[in-house]
Amino acid sequence: MEYVDRYAAMAIQPEVRACYVTGKDPAEQRMENVLHDCELIDKYYVGTAHRLGGLVPRLCVFPESFIHGFGPGWKRDFKLSMEKLAITIPGPEIDQLAKKAIEYNMFIAGAAFEILPEYPNRFFNTGFIISPKGEVILKYRKINSSNNDFEISSSPHDVLDTYGDDPKKLFPVVDTEIGNLAVYICYDGTFPEVARCLALNGAEVFCRPNNWAYGTIEATDLMRMHNIMRAFENTAYVVTCNWGKSPLSEYECSCGHGMIVDYNGRVLTEKQTAEESFVCDVIELKRLREHRRTTKFGNFLVQFRPECYASSYASHTCWPQELYRETPLQNLPDKWALYKDIAEELVKKGTYK
């Protein structure tokens, strides 16, 4: 394969409209969002070339749940999400994005709630990458979904007995002409293990679709820290974005702050507002690969000793495996009620005091 040593990436923060706010038919609202996203690709493709001296984007990243919304705040539940938001990948919405991937010879990444035939009574929060041929070439299913504060979707950890623990399936990486690409989603970024496992599988560019809703300074600082640290500790790029302001969706729409971070943890570009917009910068693939092969200080994968950590991880149970194996999570209060019991169990084990 002939690799592109240097190319542009862009991350788009679009307005997201949700059927549970607009009152529109769910399929109609999803398609309206996607067609708007395609218009933004047209607009910001030109904008990237303008800003980067004619260098056009080969990679475009969209946020988490940008096709359908995330659910009506703390009242979000399984039935609404499964019946009105979740899609198939590929499907009609992805097909529209695939046309743009072909038109502009670019890779398009994002995340959406996905229905799987082999799991008929649940849905996953799935990151995807579409190739310039219009094909879905990668699917990553969010690990930290049914354990986080605000989400209903299933995790592979909920059904690990049937999903399997193959590292290549749990943490997929795809080899492309613009490098080894991977996806992790929003809350996954708070767990260094996710990005590290992807890096061990060869990831060079992390696409992080986000719906980081809170626009306060302290919340935004946390998100920025995650992006910088995941890039630095894995010697990889992070291309990430959130929604733009979306008054016809969640009660609080987004903190914005789309970012591109390089393999030294240096912020190359950042959007400082939550307006519908984009960020773009250059991915230096050749320099990344040279850095990984030659640097001494901070070459963390060269210096990594996983054998020392594996037995410790394996000896602990924190969030219970397959907690939702029989029945998927139905609402947020049911999940929140579990937190106290799990924390108390960690106290009994001596993990917490």
VEXDREN-2710 file (C-alpha; in Angstrom, 1 decimal):
% VEXDREN-2710
k/r/px/py/pz
1/MET/0.0/0.0/0.0
2/GLU/1.2/3.5/-0.9
3/TYR/0.8/5.8/2.1
4/VAL/0.0/9.5/2.1
5/ASP/2.8/11.1/4.1
6/ARG/1.0/14.3/4.8
7/TYR/-2.7/15.2/4.5
8/ALA/-5.4/17.3/6.0
9/ALA/-8.0/16.2/8.6
10/MET/-11.1/18.0/9.6
11/ALA/-13.6/17.6/12.4
12/ILE/-17.1/19.0/12.1
13/GLN/-19.4/20.1/14.9
14/PRO/-22.9/20.2/13.4
15/GLU/-26.3/21.2/14.8
16/VAL/-28.2/18.0/15.7
17/ARG/-31.9/18.0/15.7
18/ALA/-33.9/15.2/17.4
19/CYS/-37.3/13.8/16.6
20/TYR/-38.3/13.8/20.3
21/VAL/-38.0/17.6/20.3
22/THR/-39.1/18.5/16.7
23/GLY/-42.0/16.0/16.6
24/LYS/-41.0/14.8/13.2
25/ASP/-41.0/11.2/12.0
26/PRO/-37.7/9.6/13.3
27/ALA/-36.5/8.4/9.9
28/GLU/-37.3/11.8/8.4
29/GLN/-35.4/13.7/11.1
30/ARG/-32.4/11.4/10.8
31/MET/-32.2/11.9/7.1
32/GLU/-32.6/15.7/7.5
33/ASN/-29.6/15.7/9.8
34/VAL/-27.5/13.6/7.5
35/LEU/-28.3/15.8/4.4
36/HIS/-27.3/18.8/6.5
37/ASP/-24.1/17.1/7.4
38/CYS/-23.4/16.5/3.8
39/GLU/-23.9/20.2/3.1
40/LEU/-21.4/20.9/5.8
41/ILE/-18.9/18.5/4.2
42/ASP/-19.2/20.5/1.0
43/LYS/-18.7/23.8/2.8
44/TYR/-15.9/22.8/5.1
45/TYR/-14.0/20.8/2.4
46/VAL/-13.5/24.2/0.7
47/GLY/-12.8/25.8/4.0
48/THR/-10.0/23.3/4.8
49/ALA/-8.4/23.9/1.4
50/HIS/-8.6/27.6/2.0
51/ARG/-7.0/27.5/5.4
52/LEU/-4.3/25.0/4.5
53/GLY/-3.1/26.4/1.2
54/GLY/-4.9/24.0/-1.1
55/LEU/-4.5/20.8/1.0
56/VAL/-7.8/19.1/0.9
57/PRO/-9.1/16.8/3.7
58/ARG/-8.6/13.0/3.5
59/LEU/-10.3/12.4/6.9
60/CYS/-13.5/13.9/8.2
61/VAL/-14.7/13.2/11.8
62/PHE/-18.3/13.8/13.0
63/PRO/-19.5/13.7/16.7
64/GLU/-21.3/11.0/18.6
65/SER/-25.0/10.5/17.9
66/PHE/-24.8/13.2/15.3
67/ILE/-27.4/11.5/13.1
68/HIS/-30.2/11.1/15.6
69/GLY/-29.6/12.8/19.0
70/PHE/-28.8/11.1/22.3
71/GLY/-32.2/11.0/24.1
72/PRO/-34.2/13.5/26.2
73/GLY/-31.9/14.1/29.1
74/TRP/-32.3/12.0/32.2
75/LYS/-35.7/10.8/30.9
76/ARG/-34.0/8.9/28.0
77/ASP/-35.1/5.3/28.0
78/PHE/-34.5/2.1/26.1
79/LYS/-37.8/2.0/24.1
80/LEU/-37.3/5.5/22.6
81/SER/-33.7/4.9/21.8
82/MET/-34.2/1.5/20.2
83/GLU/-37.3/2.4/18.2
84/LYS/-36.7/6.0/17.2
85/LEU/-33.0/6.7/17.2
86/ALA/-31.0/3.5/16.5
87/ILE/-30.1/2.6/12.9
88/THR/-28.4/-0.1/10.9
89/ILE/-24.8/0.4/9.8
90/PRO/-24.7/0.5/6.8
91/GLY/-28.2/1.8/6.1
92/PRO/-30.0/4.8/4.4
93/GLU/-28.2/7.4/6.6
94/ILE/-24.7/5.9/6.2
95/ASP/-25.3/5.5/2.4
96/GLN/-25.7/9.3/2.1
97/LEU/-22.4/9.9/3.9
98/ALA/-20.8/7.2/1.7
99/LYS/-21.6/9.2/-1.4
100/LYS/-19.6/12.1/0.0
101/ALA/-16.7/9.8/0.9
102/ILE/-16.6/8.7/-2.7
103/GLU/-17.1/12.3/-4.1
104/TYR/-14.2/13.7/-2.1
105/ASN/-12.0/10.7/-1.9
106/MET/-12.0/10.9/1.9
107/PHE/-12.5/8.7/5.0
108/ILE/-15.5/9.7/7.2
109/ALA/-15.8/8.7/10.8
110/GLY/-18.6/9.1/13.4
111/ALA/-20.7/7.2/15.8
112/ALA/-24.4/6.2/16.0
113/PHE/-26.7/3.9/17.9
114/GLU/-26.7/0.6/16.0
115/ILE/-29.1/-2.3/15.8
116/LEU/-27.5/-5.7/15.2
117/PRO/-29.5/-8.7/13.9
118/GLU/-27.5/-11.1/16.2
119/TYR/-28.6/-9.0/19.3
120/PRO/-32.3/-8.3/18.4
121/ASN/-33.3/-6.8/21.8
122/ARG/-30.5/-4.3/22.4
123/PHE/-28.5/-1.6/20.6
124/PHE/-24.9/-0.5/20.7
125/ASN/-23.2/2.9/20.4
126/THR/-21.0/2.2/17.4
127/GLY/-18.1/4.1/15.9
128/PHE/-17.7/3.6/12.2
129/ILE/-15.3/4.6/9.4
130/ILE/-16.4/4.8/5.8
131/SER/-13.7/4.5/3.1
132/PRO/-13.3/6.6/-0.1
133/LYS/-14.9/3.7/-1.9
134/GLY/-18.1/4.2/0.2
135/GLU/-17.6/1.1/2.3
136/VAL/-17.9/0.8/6.1
137/ILE/-14.4/-0.6/6.8
138/LEU/-14.4/-0.4/10.7
139/LYS/-16.9/-0.7/13.5
140/TYR/-16.0/-0.1/17.1
141/ARG/-18.7/-0.6/19.8
142/LYS/-18.3/1.6/22.7
143/ILE/-17.0/-0.2/25.8
144/ASN/-18.0/2.4/28.4
145/SER/-21.6/3.0/27.6
146/SER/-24.0/1.2/30.0
147/ASN/-21.6/1.9/32.9
148/ASN/-21.5/5.7/32.3
149/ASP/-23.8/8.3/33.9
150/PHE/-26.0/9.2/31.0
151/GLU/-26.2/6.4/28.4
152/ILE/-28.7/3.5/27.7
153/SER/-26.9/1.6/25.0
154/SER/-25.3/-1.8/25.5
155/SER/-21.6/-2.5/25.8
156/PRO/-19.8/-5.5/24.5
157/HIS/-18.9/-6.1/28.2
158/ASP/-22.6/-6.7/28.8
159/VAL/-22.7/-9.7/26.5
160/LEU/-19.0/-10.7/26.6
161/ASP/-19.9/-14.4/26.6
162/THR/-21.3/-14.2/23.1
163/TYR/-19.5/-11.1/21.8
164/GLY/-16.1/-12.6/22.7
165/ASP/-12.9/-11.1/24.0
166/ASP/-10.9/-11.1/20.9
167/PRO/-8.8/-7.9/21.2
168/LYS/-9.0/-7.3/17.4
169/LYS/-12.8/-7.3/17.6
170/LEU/-13.1/-5.3/20.8
171/PHE/-10.4/-2.8/19.7
172/PRO/-10.4/-2.8/15.9
173/VAL/-7.9/-0.8/13.8
174/VAL/-7.9/-0.5/10.0
175/ASP/-4.8/0.0/7.9
176/THR/-5.5/2.6/5.2
177/GLU/-3.4/4.8/2.9
178/ILE/-3.7/7.6/5.4
179/GLY/-2.5/5.5/8.3
180/ASN/-3.8/3.1/10.9
181/LEU/-7.2/4.5/11.9
182/ALA/-9.2/3.7/15.1
183/VAL/-12.3/5.0/16.8
184/TYR/-13.1/5.4/20.5
185/ILE/-16.2/7.3/21.7
186/CYS/-16.6/10.2/24.1
187/TYR/-16.6/8.6/27.7
188/ASP/-14.1/6.0/26.5
189/GLY/-11.6/8.8/26.5
190/THR/-11.7/8.9/30.3
191/PHE/-10.3/5.4/30.4
192/PRO/-6.7/5.2/29.2
193/GLU/-7.0/1.5/28.6
194/VAL/-9.3/1.9/25.6
195/ALA/-6.8/4.1/23.6
196/ARG/-3.9/2.0/24.8
197/CYS/-5.5/-1.2/23.5
198/LEU/-6.1/0.4/20.2
199/ALA/-2.6/1.7/20.1
200/LEU/-1.3/-1.8/20.8
201/ASN/-3.3/-3.0/17.8
202/GLY/-1.4/-0.4/15.7
203/ALA/-3.6/2.8/15.8
204/GLU/-1.8/5.9/14.6
205/VAL/-4.8/8.3/14.3
206/PHE/-7.6/8.2/16.9
207/CYS/-11.0/9.5/15.8
208/ARG/-13.0/10.5/18.9
209/PRO/-16.7/11.3/18.2
210/ASN/-17.9/13.2/21.2
211/ASN/-21.2/14.4/22.7
212/TRP/-19.5/16.2/25.6
213/ALA/-22.5/18.1/26.7
214/TYR/-21.4/20.4/29.5
215/GLY/-20.0/23.7/28.5
216/THR/-18.6/24.7/31.9
217/ILE/-14.9/25.5/32.2
218/GLU/-14.1/22.6/34.5
219/ALA/-15.9/20.1/32.2
220/THR/-14.3/21.4/29.1
221/ASP/-10.9/21.3/30.8
222/LEU/-11.4/17.6/31.6
223/MET/-12.3/16.8/27.9
224/ARG/-9.2/18.7/26.7
225/MET/-7.0/16.9/29.2
226/HIS/-8.3/13.5/28.0
227/ASN/-7.5/14.4/24.3
228/ILE/-4.0/15.6/25.1
229/MET/-3.1/12.7/27.3
230/ARG/-4.5/10.0/25.0
231/ALA/-2.5/11.4/22.2
232/PHE/0.7/11.9/24.2
233/GLU/0.8/8.6/26.0
234/ASN/0.1/6.6/22.8
235/THR/2.2/8.7/20.4
236/ALA/-0.8/9.1/18.2
237/TYR/-3.0/11.9/16.7
238/VAL/-6.5/12.6/18.1
239/VAL/-9.1/14.1/15.8
240/THR/-12.2/14.9/17.8
241/CYS/-15.4/17.0/17.8
242/ASN/-18.7/17.6/19.6
243/TRP/-22.1/18.9/18.5
244/GLY/-22.6/22.4/17.6
245/LYS/-25.3/24.4/19.4
246/SER/-28.4/22.3/19.1
247/PRO/-31.5/23.9/20.7
248/LEU/-33.7/21.3/19.0
249/SER/-32.1/18.4/20.8
250/GLU/-30.7/18.0/24.3
251/TYR/-31.3/20.3/27.3
252/GLU/-27.7/21.3/27.0
253/CYS/-26.3/20.9/23.6
254/SER/-22.5/20.8/23.6
255/CYS/-19.3/22.4/24.8
256/GLY/-17.9/22.5/21.2
257/HIS/-14.1/22.7/21.3
258/GLY/-13.4/20.4/18.3
259/MET/-9.7/19.6/18.4
260/ILE/-6.8/18.0/16.6
261/VAL/-3.9/17.0/18.9
262/ASP/-0.6/15.6/17.6
263/TYR/1.5/12.7/18.7
264/ASN/3.4/14.9/21.2
265/GLY/0.2/15.9/22.9
266/ARG/0.4/19.4/21.3
267/VAL/-3.0/21.0/20.4
268/LEU/-2.7/21.8/16.7
269/THR/-6.1/23.5/16.5
270/GLU/-9.1/24.0/18.7
271/LYS/-12.5/25.6/18.2
272/GLN/-13.2/27.6/21.3
273/THR/-16.9/27.9/20.9
274/ALA/-19.9/25.6/20.4
275/GLU/-21.1/27.3/17.2
276/GLU/-21.7/25.0/14.2
277/SER/-18.3/25.0/12.7
278/PHE/-15.2/22.9/12.0
279/VAL/-11.5/22.6/12.7
280/CYS/-8.8/21.4/10.4
281/ASP/-5.0/20.7/10.4
282/VAL/-2.3/18.6/8.9
283/ILE/-1.6/15.0/9.8
284/GLU/2.1/14.2/9.4
285/LEU/2.1/10.5/9.0
286/LYS/5.7/10.1/7.9
287/ARG/6.9/12.2/10.9
288/LEU/4.8/10.2/13.3
289/ARG/6.3/6.9/12.1
290/GLU/9.8/8.3/12.3
291/HIS/9.2/9.6/15.8
292/ARG/7.9/6.2/17.0
293/ARG/10.9/4.4/15.6
294/THR/13.6/6.8/16.8
295/THR/12.6/8.8/19.9
296/LYS/13.9/7.9/23.3
297/PHE/12.0/10.1/25.8
298/GLY/8.4/9.3/26.1
299/ASN/8.3/6.4/23.7
300/PHE/5.7/4.7/25.8
301/LEU/4.8/1.7/23.7
302/VAL/8.5/0.8/23.4
303/GLN/8.7/1.1/27.2
304/PHE/5.4/-0.6/28.0
305/ARG/5.4/-3.7/30.3
306/PRO/1.9/-5.1/30.0
307/GLU/2.8/-8.4/31.7
308/CYS/3.2/-6.6/35.0
309/TYR/-0.3/-5.2/34.8
310/ALA/-2.3/-8.0/33.3
311/SER/-2.6/-10.2/36.4
312/SER/-3.6/-7.3/38.5
313/TYR/-6.4/-6.3/36.2
314/ALA/-7.5/-9.9/35.9
315/SER/-7.7/-10.3/39.7
316/HIS/-10.3/-7.5/40.1
317/THR/-14.0/-7.1/39.3
318/CYS/-15.2/-3.6/39.5
319/TRP/-18.2/-2.9/37.2
320/PRO/-19.8/-6.4/37.0
321/GLN/-19.3/-8.3/33.8
322/GLU/-22.5/-9.1/31.9
323/LEU/-24.6/-7.1/34.3
324/TYR/-27.2/-6.6/31.5
325/ARG/-26.8/-9.9/29.8
326/GLU/-30.4/-11.0/30.2
327/THR/-32.2/-7.6/30.0
328/PRO/-30.6/-4.5/28.5
329/LEU/-30.5/-1.3/30.7
330/GLN/-33.9/0.3/30.5
331/ASN/-33.4/3.8/32.1
332/LEU/-30.9/5.9/33.9
333/PRO/-32.3/5.8/37.4
334/ASP/-32.0/2.0/37.5
335/LYS/-28.3/2.4/36.6
336/TRP/-27.6/5.1/39.1
337/ALA/-29.1/3.0/41.9
338/LEU/-26.4/0.4/41.3
339/TYR/-23.5/2.8/41.9
340/LYS/-23.7/2.8/45.7
341/ASP/-23.7/-1.0/45.8
342/ILE/-20.7/-1.3/43.5
343/ALA/-18.8/1.3/45.5
344/GLU/-19.6/-0.5/48.7
345/GLU/-18.3/-3.7/47.2
346/LEU/-15.0/-2.0/46.4
347/VAL/-14.8/-0.9/50.0
348/LYS/-15.2/-4.5/51.2
349/LYS/-12.4/-5.5/48.9
350/GLY/-10.1/-2.8/50.2
351/THR/-10.0/-0.9/46.9
352/TYR/-11.9/2.0/48.4
353/LYS/-11.9/3.3/52.0
END
